[in-house]
């Protein structure tokens, strides 16, 4: 379970409390991706706490907790959306390289991209997140066409947190957090 309890981040006027559970789609209404960044440990928490299965997310635990998560940004900007970089460990680089080579050689990536229901870079980002098979999926502004894929991810036991202001996306989720 992913829990945010009275979390306040810089620049926000109100706190956010929510619980996201395995098997459910949870939507953060309003489209502010900074809440997803806070869950990733990239946005400093001024007050309150974030926890995964009761373990608090702290600056010290953030890197290890990120290994439980896959983040799908709305788009890839040249400047980038995250201003804190935690370099991967050598074993992470080898594991990712091996996964990438296996996915390309077996055609897994292109097959997974078809399953996402969307196209282009968004399909590729969702497919990579799906292939990583992380426990928590954080998706910024998904397409309506990708909702069956996200529902499948939730049904297979993942925690799926969406950040969106699209009414069709919001109405398809199990939990709505405003």
PyMOL commands that set and color helices and strands:
alter all, ss='L'
color gray80, all
select helices_A, chain A and resi 34-40+62-66+90-106+108-115+120-132+144-155+167-171
alter helices_A, ss='H'
color red, helices_A
select strands_A, chain A and resi 2-9+16-20+25-29+45-52+55-56+69-72+136-140+159-164+175-177
alter strands_A, ss='S'
color yellow, strands_A
deselect
rebuild
show_as cartoon
